[in-house]
Amino acid sequence: MSKTISIGNAGGYWGDDPNALERQVFGGRLDYISMDFLAEITMSILQKQRSSDPEAGYARDFLPMLRKVLPKLMSDGTTIITNAGGVNPQACALAIAKLAAELGLAPRIAIVYGDDILPDLDRLQASGIAFDNMEDGSRFEPVASRIQAANIYFGAAPVVEALKWKPNIIVTGRVTDTGITIAPMIYEFGWKLDDWTRLAHGIVAGHIIECGSQSTGGNFTDWEKVESFDQIGYPIVEVSEDGSFVVTKHKGSGGLVSVDTVREQLFYEMGSPTAYITPDVVADFSSIKLEQAGKDRVRVFGIRGSEPTPLYKVSMAYEDGYKSTGSIMISGPNAAKKAEAYARIFWNRCTGPYEETLTEYVGYNACHRSLVHQTDGNEILLRLGARAKDEKDLRLFGKMIPSLILSGPPGVAVIGGVPKAQKVMSYWPALMPKSAVHPKIALYEKGELVAEKQVTDTPIGNFKPNELDAQVATKASMPIEKAVSEHFKPASVSLSSIALARSGDKGDTSNIGVLARSQEAYEFLDTFLTAQKVKDWFQELCAGKVTRYQLPGMKGFNFLLEESLGGGGTRTLRIDAQGKTFAQALLAQKVSIPASVVNKKD
């Protein structure tokens, strides 16, 4: 019988279920468990913590999770790999060693570091690395003095080297989500770092499980098919030596694993489908094959891969002024009319040198604007926001929010008191040669450093993406009122009747993956759901172009909506900062669809 290894995920972001690790460990033995704590903006927060406390700068929430399971992990021989190290993996390792000593344990703890290049930016620039924005080409110099965090996305290579020390726990800094998943496969099966086919399978496995329960029923379009969200099972991949794998979860846990839950997750945060670029390999998502292999079991295979690029991606965060948001609750009757009156009153009183302002009617149309069929609700949360260069420019804004309660229409309440200005950290993605920086690893036993080395065998390829046959729409072709006019036709049905969808974000771009429920639906959507159609629908939310890619093998389409998130991350004033609700807005659109297509299901 061929060898397989099991790798579970127990966290998709900092703030995920604090009990997920315990459920993964006690639900059944696993060979490895991966946990992701880091987002782009998290790094600047951790840098700030470390600057005031040299023993801080990592995801401290990891420690209480680990305390519950460490004895079981060590007795089972399960290895945890996590990027909880943030900007201070050394401090995280020492904190784990201290915790373990309190439990009478002495795990071997390896760390991966060297990704934090903030102290080296001047030197690297002087060597000729430009660090210009990889998305829009903007020059680096205007923001260089305001950079607060700069981290390279390392791949699997240093984690593979660390595994050779046979540690119980590996703590990394900024290693890719997929890298911490594929590393055990490379180590256990002895895959070569230029075996692009096997590596591509590992990258896809990592992408499927990196966001926790999003592949096991969470955020699923057909959520009513999920029998229970209680004690939801987190994903597990059972990987074979040839790279093929099965996605599953622990028996008896909540959630659902189906071809559709996996399809949806595959489209999450997807860019060009034939060029999913990582430091280790470039995976072709258009080649993925899926099949149901039993209850809560989906087999994934047939994936093509190519050599990687010679570049690392660098994630930076820079100071970009201040923002503030505040809310008042407005009750009916006539809640929408009252809310509009309060918005006029507020902005007439509250003038200032604002770079941007925002008014949202939460419970009415805050997320989807004119894409929703608006009806007056019993309550509306009026949400007001402003962004300015200086903190002092937002003082009047904060004071004016609570002042509304006594000087407008009746039936209102201030939510949260006087809002405070928050410092804005904006995202700056860049590229740099892999040859310029090498990752480092170290091993700790009983809190003592016993080994360290530099890793120099990171794959350096020359991949250059081909231009795909993609549709592009740069501007709306009709007013929004006309674009959504079919909402009011009685014969129309929602797109959700023939499609699933999931949306995600990268910087200021949102992606919406649309997955047909049948071949007939795919053929209908191929003609109907064009880039221009999506641009017309989302014209109030998307200031940039819309690009459509096709994935016939998964009966899907991937739409990239540029300049659609108000700057994205912490820069945006919008309540949906990451476009998480965009997929639902698209599926809610009503269109005239032939009955033969609506009634057909694969």
RAHUKA-V318129 format. One record per residue. N is the residue number from 1. PHI is phi in whole degrees, 0 to 359 (none if undefined). PSI is psi in whole degrees, -180 to 180 (* if undefined). Layout:
n->N phi->PHI psi->PSI
n->N phi->PHI psi->PSI
This chain:
n->1 phi->none psi->131
n->2 phi->291 psi->152
n->3 phi->286 psi->140
n->4 phi->230 psi->154
n->5 phi->235 psi->150
n->6 phi->249 psi->130
n->7 phi->231 psi->120
n->8 phi->252 psi->155
n->9 phi->251 psi->142
n->10 phi->230 psi->24
n->11 phi->171 psi->127
n->12 phi->257 psi->-10
n->13 phi->190 psi->164
n->14 phi->288 psi->110
n->15 phi->122 psi->-2
n->16 phi->290 psi->173
n->17 phi->309 psi->116
n->18 phi->292 psi->-12
n->19 phi->260 psi->0
n->20 phi->296 psi->-40
n->21 phi->297 psi->-42
n->22 phi->298 psi->-42
n->23 phi->293 psi->-39
n->24 phi->294 psi->-41
n->25 phi->290 psi->-44
n->26 phi->269 psi->-7
n->27 phi->283 psi->-16
n->28 phi->155 psi->149
n->29 phi->293 psi->136
n->30 phi->236 psi->152
n->31 phi->285 psi->-41
n->32 phi->219 psi->153
n->33 phi->226 psi->130
n->34 phi->251 psi->149
n->35 phi->218 psi->132
n->36 phi->249 psi->127
n->37 phi->243 psi->-12
n->38 phi->252 psi->135
n->39 phi->239 psi->169
n->40 phi->306 psi->-48
n->41 phi->284 psi->-20
n->42 phi->300 psi->-34
n->43 phi->297 psi->-38
n->44 phi->291 psi->-34
n->45 phi->295 psi->-44
n->46 phi->292 psi->-36
n->47 phi->299 psi->-42
n->48 phi->295 psi->-40
n->49 phi->296 psi->-42
n->50 phi->292 psi->-33
n->51 phi->295 psi->-27
n->52 phi->263 psi->-17
n->53 phi->212 psi->107
n->54 phi->298 psi->-14
n->55 phi->264 psi->5
n->56 phi->255 psi->-173
n->57 phi->105 psi->12
n->58 phi->229 psi->172
n->59 phi->281 psi->94
n->60 phi->294 psi->-22
n->61 phi->298 psi->-20
n->62 phi->296 psi->-33
n->63 phi->295 psi->-50
n->64 phi->296 psi->-30
n->65 phi->295 psi->-44
n->66 phi->292 psi->-35
n->67 phi->303 psi->-37
n->68 phi->291 psi->-25
n->69 phi->238 psi->-9
n->70 phi->302 psi->-45
n->71 phi->302 psi->-43
n->72 phi->293 psi->-41
n->73 phi->303 psi->-46
n->74 phi->289 psi->-36
n->75 phi->289 psi->-32
n->76 phi->278 psi->-18
n->77 phi->77 psi->26
n->78 phi->274 psi->135
n->79 phi->257 psi->131
n->80 phi->263 psi->135
n->81 phi->236 psi->120
n->82 phi->215 psi->149
n->83 phi->266 psi->25
n->84 phi->298 psi->-12
n->85 phi->294 psi->-20
n->86 phi->54 psi->-123
n->87 phi->259 psi->9
n->88 phi->214 psi->64
n->89 phi->301 psi->-33
n->90 phi->299 psi->-47
n->91 phi->296 psi->-37
n->92 phi->296 psi->-43
n->93 phi->298 psi->-42
n->94 phi->292 psi->-36
n->95 phi->294 psi->-38
n->96 phi->295 psi->-43
n->97 phi->299 psi->-40
n->98 phi->294 psi->-44
n->99 phi->300 psi->-45
n->100 phi->297 psi->-40
n->101 phi->298 psi->-36
n->102 phi->296 psi->-27
n->103 phi->266 psi->3
n->104 phi->75 psi->28
n->105 phi->239 psi->158
n->106 phi->220 psi->72
n->107 phi->289 psi->153
n->108 phi->276 psi->125
n->109 phi->239 psi->119
n->110 phi->256 psi->150
n->111 phi->232 psi->152
n->112 phi->241 psi->127
n->113 phi->214 psi->-176
n->114 phi->103 psi->-6
n->115 phi->284 psi->-23
n->116 phi->281 psi->103
n->117 phi->254 psi->13
n->118 phi->306 psi->-45
n->119 phi->291 psi->-15
n->120 phi->253 psi->6
n->121 phi->301 psi->-45
n->122 phi->299 psi->-44
n->123 phi->296 psi->-43
n->124 phi->293 psi->-38
n->125 phi->298 psi->-43
n->126 phi->298 psi->-26
n->127 phi->279 psi->-5
n->128 phi->111 psi->3
n->129 phi->276 psi->122
n->130 phi->280 psi->-36
n->131 phi->60 psi->27
n->132 phi->293 psi->156
n->133 phi->297 psi->121
n->134 phi->288 psi->-15
n->135 phi->266 psi->-42
n->136 phi->239 psi->1
n->137 phi->79 psi->5
n->138 phi->299 psi->145
n->139 phi->289 psi->146
n->140 phi->283 psi->-30
n->141 phi->306 psi->-43
n->142 phi->297 psi->-23
n->143 phi->251 psi->-6
n->144 phi->305 psi->-41
n->145 phi->286 psi->-12
n->146 phi->255 psi->5
n->147 phi->293 psi->130
n->148 phi->248 psi->-18
n->149 phi->207 psi->141
n->150 phi->211 psi->113
n->151 phi->225 psi->133
n->152 phi->281 psi->142
n->153 phi->274 psi->99
n->154 phi->283 psi->160
n->155 phi->260 psi->-152
n->156 phi->281 psi->-23
n->157 phi->308 psi->-49
n->158 phi->292 psi->-30
n->159 phi->291 psi->-39
n->160 phi->300 psi->-44
n->161 phi->297 psi->-41
n->162 phi->295 psi->-34
n->163 phi->296 psi->-25
n->164 phi->295 psi->-19
n->165 phi->277 psi->-3
n->166 phi->56 psi->54
n->167 phi->282 psi->161
n->168 phi->277 psi->-31
n->169 phi->221 psi->136
n->170 phi->241 psi->125
n->171 phi->247 psi->125
n->172 phi->243 psi->167
n->173 phi->271 psi->-128
n->174 phi->276 psi->84
n->175 phi->254 psi->144
n->176 phi->301 psi->151
n->177 phi->304 psi->-41
n->178 phi->288 psi->-30
n->179 phi->296 psi->-38
n->180 phi->285 psi->-14
n->181 phi->268 psi->-41
n->182 phi->285 psi->-25
n->183 phi->304 psi->-46
n->184 phi->299 psi->-32
n->185 phi->293 psi->-47
n->186 phi->300 psi->-43
n->187 phi->291 psi->-49
n->188 phi->290 psi->-40
n->189 phi->265 psi->-7
n->190 phi->69 psi->29
n->191 phi->299 psi->142
n->192 phi->281 psi->150
n->193 phi->285 psi->2
n->194 phi->240 psi->20
n->195 phi->270 psi->80
n->196 phi->298 psi->-32
n->197 phi->294 psi->-51
n->198 phi->295 psi->-43
n->199 phi->298 psi->-38
n->200 phi->297 psi->-39
n->201 phi->299 psi->-44
n->202 phi->297 psi->-38
n->203 phi->295 psi->-43
n->204 phi->296 psi->-41
n->205 phi->301 psi->-44
n->206 phi->297 psi->-41
n->207 phi->296 psi->-38
n->208 phi->293 psi->-40
n->209 phi->261 psi->-7
n->210 phi->294 psi->-24
n->211 phi->258 psi->29
n->212 phi->61 psi->-131
n->213 phi->284 psi->7
n->214 phi->295 psi->-18
n->215 phi->259 psi->0
n->216 phi->238 psi->31
n->217 phi->115 psi->-18
n->218 phi->289 psi->139
n->219 phi->60 psi->22
n->220 phi->280 psi->134
n->221 phi->306 psi->-49
n->222 phi->271 psi->54
n->223 phi->299 psi->-24
n->224 phi->288 psi->-13
n->225 phi->280 psi->-12
n->226 phi->280 psi->116
n->227 phi->299 psi->-38
n->228 phi->205 psi->137
n->229 phi->264 psi->-2
n->230 phi->290 psi->137
n->231 phi->48 psi->48
n->232 phi->301 psi->135
n->233 phi->286 psi->136
n->234 phi->270 psi->156
n->235 phi->288 psi->150
n->236 phi->228 psi->138
n->237 phi->246 psi->132
n->238 phi->256 psi->108
n->239 phi->256 psi->134
n->240 phi->263 psi->163
n->241 phi->300 psi->-30
n->242 phi->281 psi->-3
n->243 phi->103 psi->-27
n->244 phi->297 psi->153
n->245 phi->207 psi->163
n->246 phi->245 psi->131
n->247 phi->268 psi->131
n->248 phi->207 psi->-167
n->249 phi->207 psi->170
n->250 phi->296 psi->141
n->251 phi->298 psi->140
n->252 phi->86 psi->-6
n->253 phi->275 psi->162
n->254 phi->287 psi->178
n->255 phi->96 psi->-169
n->256 phi->204 psi->135
n->257 phi->241 psi->114
n->258 phi->219 psi->170
n->259 phi->304 psi->-38
n->260 phi->287 psi->-38
n->261 phi->295 psi->-36
n->262 phi->286 psi->-41
n->263 phi->303 psi->-46
n->264 phi->300 psi->-46
n->265 phi->295 psi->-34
n->266 phi->300 psi->-32
n->267 phi->275 psi->-8
n->268 phi->292 psi->125
n->269 phi->57 psi->29
n->270 phi->282 psi->143
n->271 phi->256 psi->-124
n->272 phi->291 psi->122
n->273 phi->295 psi->-27
n->274 phi->271 psi->-2
n->275 phi->220 psi->70
n->276 phi->276 psi->100
n->277 phi->271 psi->128
n->278 phi->228 psi->169
n->279 phi->295 psi->-19
n->280 phi->264 psi->-35
n->281 phi->191 psi->160
n->282 phi->253 psi->118
n->283 phi->262 psi->142
n->284 phi->260 psi->100
n->285 phi->291 psi->-19
n->286 phi->289 psi->-13
n->287 phi->265 psi->-4
n->288 phi->294 psi->137
n->289 phi->241 psi->139
n->290 phi->232 psi->144
n->291 phi->209 psi->141
n->292 phi->290 psi->128
n->293 phi->241 psi->27
n->294 phi->129 psi->177
n->295 phi->297 psi->125
n->296 phi->57 psi->37
n->297 phi->220 psi->124
n->298 phi->233 psi->124
n->299 phi->271 psi->137
n->300 phi->236 psi->130
n->301 phi->199 psi->178
n->302 phi->77 psi->23
n->303 phi->269 psi->135
n->304 phi->265 psi->149
n->305 phi->224 psi->161
n->306 phi->224 psi->165
n->307 phi->301 psi->151
n->308 phi->282 psi->-179
n->309 phi->274 psi->169
n->310 phi->275 psi->11
n->311 phi->241 psi->149
n->312 phi->263 psi->147
n->313 phi->274 psi->140
n->314 phi->242 psi->127
n->315 phi->259 psi->122
n->316 phi->237 psi->158
n->317 phi->227 psi->136
n->318 phi->228 psi->152
n->319 phi->293 psi->131
n->320 phi->219 psi->48
n->321 phi->86 psi->-153
n->322 phi->222 psi->159
n->323 phi->217 psi->161
n->324 phi->209 psi->143
n->325 phi->225 psi->146
n->326 phi->214 psi->162
n->327 phi->221 psi->151
n->328 phi->229 psi->142
n->329 phi->268 psi->130
n->330 phi->238 psi->126
n->331 phi->259 psi->161
n->332 phi->282 psi->175
n->333 phi->284 psi->164
n->334 phi->59 psi->43
n->335 phi->299 psi->-41
n->336 phi->295 psi->-43
n->337 phi->296 psi->-41
n->338 phi->296 psi->-43
n->339 phi->298 psi->-42
n->340 phi->296 psi->-37
n->341 phi->295 psi->-43
n->342 phi->296 psi->-38
n->343 phi->297 psi->-43
n->344 phi->297 psi->-45
n->345 phi->301 psi->-46
n->346 phi->296 psi->-51
n->347 phi->287 psi->-24
n->348 phi->291 psi->-33
n->349 phi->275 psi->-33
n->350 phi->252 psi->82
n->351 phi->259 psi->153
n->352 phi->183 psi->173
n->353 phi->281 psi->63
n->354 phi->274 psi->141
n->355 phi->281 psi->-27
n->356 phi->199 psi->144
n->357 phi->231 psi->161
n->358 phi->212 psi->138
n->359 phi->235 psi->125
n->360 phi->231 psi->143
n->361 phi->249 psi->90
n->362 phi->286 psi->128
n->363 phi->98 psi->-4
n->364 phi->237 psi->-64
n->365 phi->203 psi->28
n->366 phi->297 psi->-41
n->367 phi->277 psi->-37
n->368 phi->241 psi->-1
n->369 phi->51 psi->-130
n->370 phi->284 psi->-1
n->371 phi->288 psi->-13
n->372 phi->256 psi->151
n->373 phi->280 psi->104
n->374 phi->280 psi->133
n->375 phi->226 psi->148
n->376 phi->289 psi->125
n->377 phi->269 psi->172
n->378 phi->288 psi->-32
n->379 phi->221 psi->150
n->380 phi->226 psi->134
n->381 phi->265 psi->110
n->382 phi->279 psi->117
n->383 phi->247 psi->123
n->384 phi->242 psi->139
n->385 phi->217 psi->154
n->386 phi->210 psi->150
n->387 phi->232 psi->139
n->388 phi->214 psi->162
n->389 phi->290 psi->-41
n->390 phi->247 psi->146
n->391 phi->299 psi->-38
n->392 phi->296 psi->-26
n->393 phi->289 psi->-10
n->394 phi->254 psi->3
n->395 phi->295 psi->-45
n->396 phi->298 psi->-40
n->397 phi->306 psi->-49
n->398 phi->297 psi->-39
n->399 phi->287 psi->-29
n->400 phi->283 psi->-23
n->401 phi->301 psi->-57
n->402 phi->292 psi->-20
n->403 phi->291 psi->-15
n->404 phi->290 psi->-24
n->405 phi->297 psi->-27
n->406 phi->252 psi->5
n->407 phi->226 psi->41
n->408 phi->203 psi->-163
n->409 phi->302 psi->165
n->410 phi->278 psi->168
n->411 phi->80 psi->47
n->412 phi->232 psi->159
n->413 phi->212 psi->137
n->414 phi->282 psi->136
n->415 phi->255 psi->117
n->416 phi->88 psi->4
n->417 phi->73 psi->-150
n->418 phi->281 psi->119
n->419 phi->288 psi->145
n->420 phi->256 psi->150
n->421 phi->287 psi->140
n->422 phi->245 psi->141
n->423 phi->289 psi->134
n->424 phi->266 psi->128
n->425 phi->248 psi->114
n->426 phi->264 psi->155
n->427 phi->270 psi->136
n->428 phi->227 psi->103
n->429 phi->270 psi->138
n->430 phi->217 psi->176
n->431 phi->233 psi->152
n->432 phi->209 psi->155
n->433 phi->296 psi->139
n->434 phi->298 psi->-28
n->435 phi->289 psi->-13
n->436 phi->280 psi->-26
n->437 phi->218 psi->139
n->438 phi->242 psi->137
n->439 phi->294 psi->159
n->440 phi->233 psi->153
n->441 phi->228 psi->155
n->442 phi->212 psi->156
n->443 phi->236 psi->134
n->444 phi->241 psi->137
n->445 phi->231 psi->126
n->446 phi->52 psi->39
n->447 phi->78 psi->5
n->448 phi->249 psi->137
n->449 phi->289 psi->122
n->450 phi->242 psi->-14
n->451 phi->197 psi->150
n->452 phi->203 psi->153
n->453 phi->199 psi->163
n->454 phi->260 psi->140
n->455 phi->255 psi->122
n->456 phi->242 psi->2
n->457 phi->259 psi->34
n->458 phi->295 psi->135
n->459 phi->298 psi->129
n->460 phi->237 psi->109
n->461 phi->248 psi->-167
n->462 phi->227 psi->35
n->463 phi->299 psi->134
n->464 phi->229 psi->120
n->465 phi->295 psi->142
n->466 phi->275 psi->150
n->467 phi->287 psi->120
n->468 phi->276 psi->159
n->469 phi->282 psi->87
n->470 phi->243 psi->145
n->471 phi->278 psi->144
n->472 phi->225 psi->134
n->473 phi->235 psi->124
n->474 phi->260 psi->-23
n->475 phi->211 psi->159
n->476 phi->292 psi->148
n->477 phi->257 psi->-5
n->478 phi->201 psi->162
n->479 phi->296 psi->154
n->480 phi->300 psi->-35
n->481 phi->299 psi->-39
n->482 phi->285 psi->-36
n->483 phi->298 psi->-33
n->484 phi->254 psi->16
n->485 phi->297 psi->-25
n->486 phi->290 psi->-11
n->487 phi->308 psi->-31
n->488 phi->258 psi->7
n->489 phi->269 psi->123
n->490 phi->298 psi->-24
n->491 phi->276 psi->-6
n->492 phi->280 psi->153
n->493 phi->230 psi->159
n->494 phi->289 psi->149
n->495 phi->300 psi->-25
n->496 phi->299 psi->-17
n->497 phi->289 psi->-20
n->498 phi->234 psi->2
n->499 phi->210 psi->155
n->500 phi->254 psi->165
n->501 phi->200 psi->154
n->502 phi->212 psi->141
n->503 phi->237 psi->152
n->504 phi->211 psi->-168
n->505 phi->215 psi->154
n->506 phi->216 psi->106
n->507 phi->63 psi->-125
n->508 phi->261 psi->14
n->509 phi->249 psi->132
n->510 phi->256 psi->142
n->511 phi->247 psi->143
n->512 phi->237 psi->115
n->513 phi->268 psi->127
n->514 phi->243 psi->126
n->515 phi->237 psi->118
n->516 phi->291 psi->146
n->517 phi->277 psi->-13
n->518 phi->205 psi->167
n->519 phi->296 psi->-39
n->520 phi->297 psi->-40
n->521 phi->294 psi->-39
n->522 phi->298 psi->-44
n->523 phi->294 psi->-36
n->524 phi->294 psi->-46
n->525 phi->294 psi->-32
n->526 phi->303 psi->-39
n->527 phi->274 psi->-40
n->528 phi->276 psi->-48
n->529 phi->271 psi->74
n->530 phi->276 psi->169
n->531 phi->300 psi->-38
n->532 phi->295 psi->-40
n->533 phi->299 psi->-46
n->534 phi->293 psi->-38
n->535 phi->298 psi->-43
n->536 phi->298 psi->-44
n->537 phi->295 psi->-42
n->538 phi->261 psi->20
n->539 phi->299 psi->-29
n->540 phi->283 psi->-20
n->541 phi->253 psi->-26
n->542 phi->246 psi->109
n->543 phi->275 psi->-20
n->544 phi->260 psi->-162
n->545 phi->276 psi->160
n->546 phi->245 psi->130
n->547 phi->242 psi->136
n->548 phi->244 psi->128
n->549 phi->247 psi->149
n->550 phi->252 psi->142
n->551 phi->230 psi->81
n->552 phi->303 psi->-35
n->553 phi->298 psi->-29
n->554 phi->251 psi->13
n->555 phi->51 psi->49
n->556 phi->224 psi->168
n->557 phi->224 psi->141
n->558 phi->243 psi->123
n->559 phi->252 psi->130
n->560 phi->252 psi->121
n->561 phi->251 psi->102
n->562 phi->279 psi->149
n->563 phi->52 psi->50
n->564 phi->242 psi->4
n->565 phi->234 psi->21
n->566 phi->61 psi->31
n->567 phi->102 psi->-20
n->568 phi->75 psi->170
n->569 phi->54 psi->-136
n->570 phi->274 psi->-6
n->571 phi->286 psi->-35
n->572 phi->291 psi->152
n->573 phi->264 psi->-9
n->574 phi->290 psi->151
n->575 phi->290 psi->-34
n->576 phi->262 psi->84
n->577 phi->289 psi->-19
n->578 phi->238 psi->13
n->579 phi->66 psi->23
n->580 phi->295 psi->-24
n->581 phi->265 psi->-2
n->582 phi->298 psi->-39
n->583 phi->299 psi->-41
n->584 phi->293 psi->-35
n->585 phi->297 psi->-42
n->586 phi->294 psi->-45
n->587 phi->294 psi->-23
n->588 phi->281 psi->-12
n->589 phi->292 psi->136
n->590 phi->260 psi->132
n->591 phi->220 psi->163
n->592 phi->275 psi->114
n->593 phi->238 psi->134
n->594 phi->304 psi->140
n->595 phi->301 psi->-34
n->596 phi->296 psi->-28
n->597 phi->279 psi->-42
n->598 phi->298 psi->-39
n->599 phi->276 psi->-7
n->600 phi->269 psi->129
n->601 phi->228 psi->137
n->602 phi->285 psi->*
